[in-house]
């Protein structure tokens, strides 16, 4: 019986209690009942998820790079999903994940668009440790095919760039 704006305020506060990592604190509220789920699910409330993105990730750099289109609610909400899924997988630390190149692209864009918040999210996901392990193990795979040098590939270039950007 709560007004929708009160429910949205509760969801926003709950999602942002801990701003590092995916907004997992919102899940129990989504599972509480069908009515809450219908009001707060991703498909029905892109504005909520865009607000959550702006509280967790850097949003000014994409606007500078891509223009007003980058600030459309649906695009910002979709980026929350992309970043959260990638961070969750990167945090697992599997250097042989079938999605690691895609996740490295996401991490690369987060590095490029970093104004401070993205770096904290990448540190939460322990990307620096993952990329270090990747460089030590996978970068050198099949080096006998390249006269002892690492293969020239997107994933290797991404790993080295992310490693460089995560150095402190």
TIRO-2110 file (N, C-alpha, C; in Angstrom, 1 decimal):
// TIRO-2110
0.8, -1.2, 0.0, N, 1, A
0.0, 0.0, 0.0, CA, 1, A
0.9, 1.3, 0.0, C, 1, A
2.1, 1.1, -0.1, N, 2, A
3.0, 2.3, -0.1, CA, 2, A
2.9, 3.0, -1.4, C, 2, A
3.0, 4.3, -1.5, N, 3, A
3.0, 5.0, -2.7, CA, 3, A
4.3, 4.6, -3.5, C, 3, A
4.2, 4.6, -4.9, N, 4, A
5.3, 4.2, -5.7, CA, 4, A
6.6, 5.0, -5.5, C, 4, A
6.5, 6.3, -5.2, N, 5, A
7.7, 7.1, -5.0, CA, 5, A
8.4, 6.7, -3.7, C, 5, A
7.7, 6.2, -2.7, N, 6, A
8.3, 5.8, -1.5, CA, 6, A
9.0, 4.4, -1.7, C, 6, A
8.3, 3.6, -2.5, N, 7, A
8.9, 2.3, -2.8, CA, 7, A
10.2, 2.5, -3.6, C, 7, A
10.2, 3.4, -4.6, N, 8, A
11.4, 3.7, -5.3, CA, 8, A
12.5, 4.3, -4.5, C, 8, A
12.2, 5.1, -3.5, N, 9, A
13.2, 5.7, -2.6, CA, 9, A
13.8, 4.6, -1.7, C, 9, A
13.0, 3.7, -1.2, N, 10, A
13.5, 2.5, -0.5, CA, 10, A
14.4, 1.7, -1.3, C, 10, A
14.0, 1.4, -2.5, N, 11, A
14.8, 0.6, -3.4, CA, 11, A
16.2, 1.2, -3.7, C, 11, A
16.1, 2.5, -4.0, N, 12, A
17.3, 3.3, -4.3, CA, 12, A
18.3, 3.3, -3.1, C, 12, A
17.7, 3.5, -1.9, N, 13, A
18.6, 3.5, -0.7, CA, 13, A
19.1, 2.1, -0.4, C, 13, A
18.3, 1.1, -0.6, N, 14, A
18.8, -0.3, -0.4, CA, 14, A
19.9, -0.6, -1.4, C, 14, A
19.7, -0.3, -2.7, N, 15, A
20.6, -0.7, -3.7, CA, 15, A
22.0, 0.0, -3.5, C, 15, A
21.9, 1.2, -2.8, N, 16, A
23.2, 2.0, -2.7, CA, 16, A
23.7, 2.0, -1.2, C, 16, A
23.3, 1.0, -0.4, N, 17, A
23.9, 0.9, 0.9, CA, 17, A
25.4, 0.6, 0.8, C, 17, A
25.7, -0.3, -0.1, N, 18, A
27.1, -0.6, -0.4, CA, 18, A
27.3, -0.3, -1.9, C, 18, A
28.1, 0.7, -2.2, N, 19, A
28.2, 1.1, -3.6, CA, 19, A
29.2, 0.3, -4.4, C, 19, A
29.9, -0.6, -3.8, N, 20, A
30.9, -1.4, -4.6, CA, 20, A
30.3, -2.7, -5.1, C, 20, A
30.5, -3.0, -6.3, N, 21, A
30.0, -4.3, -6.9, CA, 21, A
28.6, -4.1, -7.4, C, 21, A
28.0, -5.2, -7.9, N, 22, A
26.6, -5.1, -8.4, CA, 22, A
25.7, -4.8, -7.2, C, 22, A
24.5, -4.2, -7.5, N, 23, A
23.5, -3.9, -6.5, CA, 23, A
22.8, -5.1, -6.0, C, 23, A
23.5, -6.0, -5.4, N, 24, A
22.8, -7.3, -4.9, CA, 24, A
21.9, -7.1, -3.8, C, 24, A
22.0, -6.0, -3.0, N, 25, A
21.1, -5.8, -1.9, CA, 25, A
19.7, -5.6, -2.3, C, 25, A
19.5, -5.3, -3.6, N, 26, A
18.1, -5.1, -4.1, CA, 26, A
17.4, -6.4, -4.4, C, 26, A
18.1, -7.5, -4.5, N, 27, A
17.5, -8.8, -4.9, CA, 27, A
16.4, -9.2, -3.9, C, 27, A
16.7, -9.2, -2.6, N, 28, A
15.6, -9.6, -1.6, CA, 28, A
14.4, -8.8, -1.8, C, 28, A
14.5, -7.5, -2.0, N, 29, A
13.3, -6.7, -2.2, CA, 29, A
12.5, -7.1, -3.5, C, 29, A
13.2, -7.4, -4.5, N, 30, A
12.6, -7.9, -5.8, CA, 30, A
11.9, -9.2, -5.6, C, 30, A
12.4, -10.0, -4.6, N, 31, A
11.8, -11.4, -4.4, CA, 31, A
10.7, -11.3, -3.3, C, 31, A
10.5, -10.2, -2.7, N, 32, A
9.5, -10.1, -1.6, CA, 32, A
8.1, -10.4, -2.0, C, 32, A
7.6, -9.9, -3.2, N, 33, A
6.3, -10.2, -3.7, CA, 33, A
6.2, -9.8, -5.1, C, 33, A
5.1, -10.3, -5.8, N, 34, A
5.0, -10.0, -7.2, CA, 34, A
4.7, -8.5, -7.5, C, 34, A
4.0, -7.8, -6.6, N, 35, A
3.8, -6.4, -6.8, CA, 35, A
5.0, -5.6, -6.8, C, 35, A
5.9, -5.9, -5.8, N, 36, A
7.2, -5.1, -5.7, CA, 36, A
8.0, -5.5, -6.9, C, 36, A
8.1, -6.7, -7.3, N, 37, A
8.9, -7.1, -8.4, CA, 37, A
8.4, -6.4, -9.7, C, 37, A
7.1, -6.3, -9.9, N, 38, A
6.5, -5.7, -11.1, CA, 38, A
6.9, -4.2, -11.1, C, 38, A
6.9, -3.6, -9.9, N, 39, A
7.3, -2.1, -9.8, CA, 39, A
8.8, -1.9, -10.0, C, 39, A
9.6, -2.8, -9.6, N, 40, A
11.0, -2.5, -9.5, CA, 40, A
11.9, -3.3, -10.5, C, 40, A
11.3, -4.2, -11.2, N, 41, A
12.1, -5.1, -12.1, CA, 41, A
12.8, -4.2, -13.2, C, 41, A
13.8, -4.7, -13.8, N, 42, A
14.6, -3.9, -14.7, CA, 42, A
13.8, -3.5, -15.9, C, 42, A
12.9, -4.3, -16.5, N, 43, A
12.2, -4.0, -17.7, CA, 43, A
11.1, -2.9, -17.4, C, 43, A
10.6, -2.8, -16.2, N, 44, A
9.6, -1.8, -15.9, CA, 44, A
10.1, -0.6, -15.2, C, 44, A
11.3, -0.5, -14.9, N, 45, A
11.8, 0.7, -14.1, CA, 45, A
13.3, 1.0, -14.5, C, 45, A
13.5, 1.4, -15.7, N, 46, A
14.8, 1.7, -16.2, CA, 46, A
15.4, 2.9, -15.4, C, 46, A
14.5, 3.8, -15.0, N, 47, A
15.0, 5.0, -14.3, CA, 47, A
15.7, 4.7, -13.0, C, 47, A
15.1, 3.7, -12.3, N, 48, A
15.7, 3.3, -11.0, CA, 48, A
17.2, 2.8, -11.3, C, 48, A
17.3, 1.9, -12.3, N, 49, A
18.6, 1.3, -12.6, CA, 49, A
19.6, 2.3, -13.1, C, 49, A
19.1, 3.3, -13.9, N, 50, A
20.0, 4.4, -14.3, CA, 50, A
20.5, 5.2, -13.1, C, 50, A
19.6, 5.5, -12.1, N, 51, A
20.0, 6.2, -10.9, CA, 51, A
21.1, 5.4, -10.2, C, 51, A
20.9, 4.1, -10.1, N, 52, A
21.8, 3.2, -9.4, CA, 52, A
23.2, 3.3, -10.1, C, 52, A
23.1, 3.2, -11.4, N, 53, A
24.4, 3.3, -12.2, CA, 53, A
25.1, 4.6, -11.9, C, 53, A
24.4, 5.7, -11.9, N, 54, A
25.1, 7.0, -11.7, CA, 54, A
25.6, 7.1, -10.3, C, 54, A
25.1, 6.4, -9.3, N, 55, A
25.7, 6.4, -8.0, CA, 55, A
26.9, 5.5, -7.8, C, 55, A
27.0, 4.5, -8.7, N, 56, A
28.1, 3.5, -8.6, CA, 56, A
29.3, 3.8, -9.6, C, 56, A
28.9, 4.2, -10.8, N, 57, A
29.9, 4.3, -11.8, CA, 57, A
30.1, 5.7, -12.3, C, 57, A
31.1, 6.0, -13.1, N, 58, A
31.3, 7.3, -13.7, CA, 58, A
30.4, 7.4, -14.9, C, 58, A
29.7, 8.5, -14.9, N, 59, A
28.7, 8.7, -16.0, CA, 59, A
29.0, 9.9, -16.9, C, 59, A
29.9, 10.8, -16.4, N, 60, A
30.2, 12.0, -17.1, CA, 60, A
31.1, 11.7, -18.3, C, 60, A
32.1, 10.8, -18.2, N, 61, A
33.0, 10.5, -19.3, CA, 61, A
32.3, 10.0, -20.5, C, 61, A
31.4, 9.0, -20.4, N, 62, A
30.6, 8.6, -21.6, CA, 62, A
29.8, 9.7, -22.2, C, 62, A
29.3, 10.6, -21.4, N, 63, A
28.6, 11.8, -22.0, CA, 63, A
29.5, 12.7, -22.8, C, 63, A
30.7, 12.9, -22.3, N, 64, A
31.7, 13.7, -23.0, CA, 64, A
32.1, 13.0, -24.3, C, 64, A
32.2, 11.7, -24.3, N, 65, A
32.7, 11.0, -25.4, CA, 65, A
31.6, 10.7, -26.5, C, 65, A
30.4, 10.4, -26.0, N, 66, A
29.3, 10.0, -26.9, CA, 66, A
28.2, 11.0, -27.1, C, 66, A
28.2, 12.0, -26.2, N, 67, A
27.2, 13.0, -26.3, CA, 67, A
25.9, 12.6, -25.5, C, 67, A
24.8, 13.4, -25.8, N, 68, A
23.6, 13.2, -25.0, CA, 68, A
23.0, 11.8, -25.1, C, 68, A
23.3, 11.0, -26.2, N, 69, A
22.8, 9.7, -26.3, CA, 69, A
23.2, 8.8, -25.1, C, 69, A
24.4, 9.1, -24.6, N, 70, A
25.0, 8.3, -23.5, CA, 70, A
24.2, 8.5, -22.2, C, 70, A
23.4, 9.5, -22.1, N, 71, A
22.7, 9.8, -20.8, CA, 71, A
21.2, 9.4, -20.9, C, 71, A
20.8, 8.7, -22.0, N, 72, A
19.4, 8.2, -22.1, CA, 72, A
19.2, 7.2, -21.0, C, 72, A
18.1, 7.2, -20.4, N, 73, A
17.9, 6.3, -19.2, CA, 73, A
18.0, 4.9, -19.6, C, 73, A
17.5, 4.5, -20.8, N, 74, A
17.6, 3.1, -21.2, CA, 74, A
19.0, 2.7, -21.4, C, 74, A
19.8, 3.5, -22.0, N, 75, A
21.3, 3.2, -22.2, CA, 75, A
22.0, 3.1, -20.9, C, 75, A
21.8, 4.0, -20.0, N, 76, A
22.5, 4.0, -18.7, CA, 76, A
22.1, 2.8, -17.9, C, 76, A
20.8, 2.4, -17.9, N, 77, A
20.4, 1.2, -17.2, CA, 77, A
21.0, 0.0, -17.8, C, 77, A
21.0, -0.1, -19.1, N, 78, A
21.6, -1.3, -19.8, CA, 78, A
23.1, -1.4, -19.4, C, 78, A
23.8, -0.2, -19.3, N, 79, A
25.2, -0.2, -18.9, CA, 79, A
25.4, -0.8, -17.5, C, 79, A
24.5, -0.5, -16.6, N, 80, A
24.6, -1.0, -15.3, CA, 80, A
24.6, -2.5, -15.3, C, 80, A
23.7, -3.1, -16.1, N, 81, A
23.7, -4.6, -16.3, CA, 81, A
25.0, -5.1, -16.8, C, 81, A
25.5, -4.5, -17.9, N, 82, A
26.7, -4.9, -18.5, CA, 82, A
27.9, -4.9, -17.5, C, 82, A
28.0, -3.7, -16.9, N, 83, A
29.2, -3.6, -15.9, CA, 83, A
29.0, -4.5, -14.7, C, 83, A
27.8, -4.7, -14.2, N, 84, A
27.6, -5.5, -13.0, CA, 84, A
27.9, -7.0, -13.4, C, 84, A
27.5, -7.4, -14.5, N, 85, A
27.7, -8.8, -14.9, CA, 85, A
29.2, -9.1, -15.1, C, 85, A
29.9, -8.1, -15.8, N, 86, A
31.3, -8.2, -16.0, CA, 86, A
32.1, -8.2, -14.7, C, 86, A
31.8, -7.3, -13.8, N, 87, A
32.5, -7.3, -12.5, CA, 87, A
32.3, -8.5, -11.7, C, 87, A
31.1, -9.1, -11.7, N, 88, A
30.8, -10.3, -11.0, CA, 88, A
31.7, -11.5, -11.6, C, 88, A
31.8, -11.6, -12.9, N, 89, A
32.6, -12.6, -13.5, CA, 89, A
34.1, -12.4, -13.3, C, 89, A
34.5, -11.1, -13.4, N, 90, A
35.9, -10.8, -13.2, CA, 90, A
36.3, -11.1, -11.7, C, 90, A
35.5, -10.9, -10.8, N, 91, A
35.8, -11.1, -9.4, CA, 91, A
36.0, -12.6, -9.1, C, 91, A
35.4, -13.5, -9.9, N, 92, A
35.6, -14.9, -9.8, CA, 92, A
37.0, -15.3, -10.0, C, 92, A
37.7, -14.5, -10.9, N, 93, A
39.1, -14.7, -11.1, CA, 93, A
39.5, -15.8, -12.1, C, 93, A
38.6, -16.2, -13.0, N, 94, A
38.8, -17.3, -13.9, CA, 94, A
39.5, -16.8, -15.2, C, 94, A
40.8, -17.0, -15.3, N, 95, A
41.5, -16.5, -16.5, CA, 95, A
41.1, -17.3, -17.7, C, 95, A
40.4, -18.4, -17.6, N, 96, A
40.0, -19.2, -18.8, CA, 96, A
38.5, -19.1, -19.0, C, 96, A
37.9, -18.1, -18.4, N, 97, A
36.5, -18.0, -18.7, CA, 97, A
36.2, -17.7, -20.2, C, 97, A
35.1, -18.3, -20.7, N, 98, A
34.8, -18.1, -22.1, CA, 98, A
34.4, -16.6, -22.4, C, 98, A
34.1, -15.9, -21.4, N, 99, A
33.6, -14.5, -21.6, CA, 99, A
34.7, -13.5, -21.2, C, 99, A
35.9, -14.0, -20.9, N, 100, A
36.9, -13.1, -20.4, CA, 100, A
37.3, -11.9, -21.4, C, 100, A
37.3, -12.2, -22.7, N, 101, A
37.6, -11.1, -23.6, CA, 101, A
36.5, -10.0, -23.5, C, 101, A
35.3, -10.4, -23.5, N, 102, A
34.2, -9.5, -23.4, CA, 102, A
34.3, -8.7, -22.0, C, 102, A
34.6, -9.4, -21.0, N, 103, A
34.7, -8.7, -19.7, CA, 103, A
36.0, -7.8, -19.7, C, 103, A
37.0, -8.2, -20.3, N, 104, A
38.2, -7.3, -20.5, CA, 104, A
37.8, -6.0, -21.3, C, 104, A
37.0, -6.1, -22.3, N, 105, A
36.5, -5.0, -23.0, CA, 105, A
35.7, -4.0, -22.1, C, 105, A
34.9, -4.6, -21.2, N, 106, A
34.1, -3.8, -20.3, CA, 106, A
35.1, -3.1, -19.3, C, 106, A
36.0, -3.8, -18.8, N, 107, A
37.0, -3.3, -17.9, CA, 107, A
37.9, -2.2, -18.6, C, 107, A
38.2, -2.4, -19.8, N, 108, A
39.0, -1.4, -20.6, CA, 108, A
38.2, -0.1, -20.7, C, 108, A
36.9, -0.2, -21.1, N, 109, A
36.1, 1.0, -21.2, CA, 109, A
35.9, 1.7, -19.8, C, 109, A
35.8, 0.9, -18.8, N, 110, A
35.7, 1.5, -17.4, CA, 110, A
37.0, 2.2, -17.1, C, 110, A
38.2, 1.7, -17.5, N, 111, A
39.5, 2.4, -17.3, CA, 111, A
39.5, 3.7, -18.1, C, 111, A
39.1, 3.6, -19.4, N, 112, A
39.1, 4.8, -20.2, CA, 112, A
38.2, 5.9, -19.7, C, 112, A
37.0, 5.4, -19.2, N, 113, A
36.0, 6.4, -18.7, CA, 113, A
36.1, 6.7, -17.2, C, 113, A
37.2, 6.4, -16.6, N, 114, A
37.4, 6.5, -15.2, CA, 114, A
37.5, 8.0, -14.8, C, 114, A
36.6, 8.3, -13.8, N, 115, A
36.7, 9.6, -13.1, CA, 115, A
36.9, 9.4, -11.6, C, 115, A
37.1, 8.1, -11.2, N, 116, A
37.3, 7.8, -9.8, CA, 116, A
36.5, 6.6, -9.4, C, 116, A
35.2, 6.6, -9.7, N, 117, A
34.3, 5.5, -9.3, CA, 117, A
34.6, 4.2, -10.0, C, 117, A
34.9, 4.3, -11.3, N, 118, A
35.1, 3.0, -12.0, CA, 118, A
36.3, 2.3, -11.5, C, 118, A
37.4, 3.0, -11.1, N, 119, A
38.6, 2.4, -10.6, CA, 119, A
38.2, 1.7, -9.3, C, 119, A
37.4, 2.2, -8.4, N, 120, A
37.0, 1.6, -7.2, CA, 120, A
36.2, 0.3, -7.5, C, 120, A
35.4, 0.3, -8.5, N, 121, A
34.6, -0.9, -8.9, CA, 121, A
35.6, -2.0, -9.4, C, 121, A
36.6, -1.6, -10.2, N, 122, A
37.5, -2.6, -10.7, CA, 122, A
38.4, -3.1, -9.6, C, 122, A
38.8, -2.3, -8.6, N, 123, A
39.5, -2.8, -7.4, CA, 123, A
38.6, -3.8, -6.6, C, 123, A
37.3, -3.5, -6.5, N, 124, A
36.4, -4.4, -5.8, CA, 124, A
36.4, -5.7, -6.5, C, 124, A
36.4, -5.7, -7.8, N, 125, A
36.4, -7.0, -8.6, CA, 125, A
37.8, -7.7, -8.6, C, 125, A
38.8, -7.0, -8.0, N, 126, A
40.2, -7.6, -8.0, CA, 126, A
40.7, -7.8, -9.4, C, 126, A
40.4, -6.8, -10.3, N, 127, A
40.8, -6.9, -11.7, CA, 127, A
42.4, -6.9, -11.8, C, 127, A
43.0, -6.1, -10.9, N, 128, A
44.4, -6.0, -11.0, CA, 128, A
45.1, -7.4, -10.7, C, 128, A
44.6, -8.2, -9.8, N, 129, A
45.1, -9.5, -9.5, CA, 129, A
44.8, -10.5, -10.7, C, 129, A
43.6, -10.4, -11.2, N, 130, A
43.2, -11.2, -12.3, CA, 130, A
44.1, -11.0, -13.6, C, 130, A
44.3, -9.7, -13.9, N, 131, A
45.1, -9.4, -15.1, CA, 131, A
46.5, -9.8, -14.9, C, 131, A
47.0, -9.6, -13.7, N, 132, A
48.4, -10.0, -13.4, CA, 132, A
48.6, -11.5, -13.6, C, 132, A
47.6, -12.3, -13.1, N, 133, A
47.7, -13.8, -13.3, CA, 133, A
47.5, -14.1, -14.8, C, 133, A
46.6, -13.4, -15.5, N, 134, A
46.4, -13.6, -16.9, CA, 134, A
47.8, -13.4, -17.7, C, 134, A
48.4, -12.2, -17.4, N, 135, A
49.7, -11.9, -18.1, CA, 135, A
50.7, -13.0, -17.8, C, 135, A
50.8, -13.4, -16.6, N, 136, A
51.8, -14.4, -16.2, CA, 136, A
51.5, -15.8, -16.8, C, 136, A
50.3, -16.1, -17.1, N, 137, A
49.9, -17.5, -17.5, CA, 137, A
49.5, -17.5, -19.0, C, 137, A
48.5, -16.7, -19.4, N, 138, A
48.0, -16.8, -20.7, CA, 138, A
48.6, -16.0, -21.8, C, 138, A
49.3, -14.9, -21.4, N, 139, A
49.9, -14.0, -22.4, CA, 139, A
50.9, -14.8, -23.2, C, 139, A
51.6, -15.7, -22.6, N, 140, A
52.7, -16.4, -23.2, CA, 140, A
52.3, -17.7, -23.8, C, 140, A
51.0, -18.1, -23.8, N, 141, A
50.6, -19.3, -24.5, CA, 141, A
50.9, -19.3, -26.0, C, 141, A
51.3, -20.4, -26.5, N, 142, A
51.7, -20.5, -27.9, CA, 142, A
52.8, -19.6, -28.4, C, 142, A
53.7, -19.2, -27.5, N, 143, A
54.7, -18.2, -27.9, CA, 143, A
55.7, -18.8, -28.9, C, 143, A
55.8, -20.2, -29.0, N, 144, A
56.7, -20.8, -29.9, CA, 144, A
56.2, -20.5, -31.4, C, 144, A
54.9, -20.2, -31.5, N, 145, A
54.4, -19.8, -32.9, CA, 145, A
54.8, -18.4, -33.3, C, 145, A
55.3, -17.6, -32.3, N, 146, A
55.6, -16.2, -32.6, CA, 146, A
57.0, -15.9, -32.2, C, 146, A
57.9, -16.8, -32.4, N, 147, A
59.3, -16.6, -32.1, CA, 147, A
59.6, -16.2, -30.7, C, 147, A
58.8, -16.7, -29.8, N, 148, A
59.0, -16.4, -28.4, CA, 148, A
58.2, -15.2, -27.9, C, 148, A
57.5, -14.5, -28.7, N, 149, A
56.8, -13.3, -28.3, CA, 149, A
55.3, -13.7, -28.1, C, 149, A
54.6, -12.9, -27.3, N, 150, A
53.2, -13.2, -27.1, CA, 150, A
52.4, -12.9, -28.4, C, 150, A
51.3, -13.6, -28.6, N, 151, A
50.5, -13.4, -29.7, CA, 151, A
49.9, -12.0, -29.8, C, 151, A
49.8, -11.5, -31.0, N, 152, A
49.2, -10.2, -31.1, CA, 152, A
47.7, -10.4, -31.2, C, 152, A
47.0, -10.2, -30.1, N, 153, A
45.5, -10.4, -30.1, CA, 153, A
44.9, -9.4, -29.2, C, 153, A
43.6, -9.2, -29.4, N, 154, A
42.8, -8.3, -28.7, CA, 154, A
42.9, -8.5, -27.2, C, 154, A
42.7, -9.8, -26.8, N, 155, A
42.7, -10.1, -25.4, CA, 155, A
44.0, -9.8, -24.7, C, 155, A
45.1, -10.1, -25.4, N, 156, A
46.4, -9.8, -24.8, CA, 156, A
46.7, -8.3, -24.7, C, 156, A
46.2, -7.5, -25.7, N, 157, A
46.4, -6.1, -25.7, CA, 157, A
45.5, -5.5, -24.6, C, 157, A
44.3, -6.0, -24.4, N, 158, A
43.4, -5.5, -23.4, CA, 158, A
44.0, -5.8, -22.0, C, 158, A
44.5, -7.0, -21.8, N, 159, A
45.1, -7.4, -20.5, CA, 159, A
46.3, -6.4, -20.2, C, 159, A
47.1, -6.2, -21.1, N, 160, A
48.3, -5.3, -20.8, CA, 160, A
47.8, -3.9, -20.5, C, 160, A
46.8, -3.4, -21.3, N, 161, A
46.4, -2.0, -21.0, CA, 161, A
45.7, -1.9, -19.7, C, 161, A
44.9, -2.9, -19.3, N, 162, A
44.2, -2.9, -18.0, CA, 162, A
45.3, -3.0, -16.9, C, 162, A
46.2, -3.9, -17.1, N, 163, A
47.3, -4.0, -16.1, CA, 163, A
48.0, -2.7, -15.9, C, 163, A
48.3, -2.0, -17.0, N, 164, A
49.0, -0.7, -16.9, CA, 164, A
48.1, 0.3, -16.1, C, 164, A
46.8, 0.4, -16.5, N, 165, A
45.9, 1.4, -15.9, CA, 165, A
45.6, 1.1, -14.4, C, 165, A
45.7, -0.2, -14.0, N, 166, A
45.4, -0.5, -12.6, CA, 166, A
46.6, -0.4, -11.7, C, 166, A
47.8, -0.1, -12.3, N, 167, A
49.0, 0.0, -11.4, CA, 167, A
48.9, 1.3, -10.6, C, 167, A
49.3, 1.1, -9.3, N, 168, A
49.3, 2.3, -8.4, CA, 168, A
50.7, 2.7, -8.0, C, 168, A
END
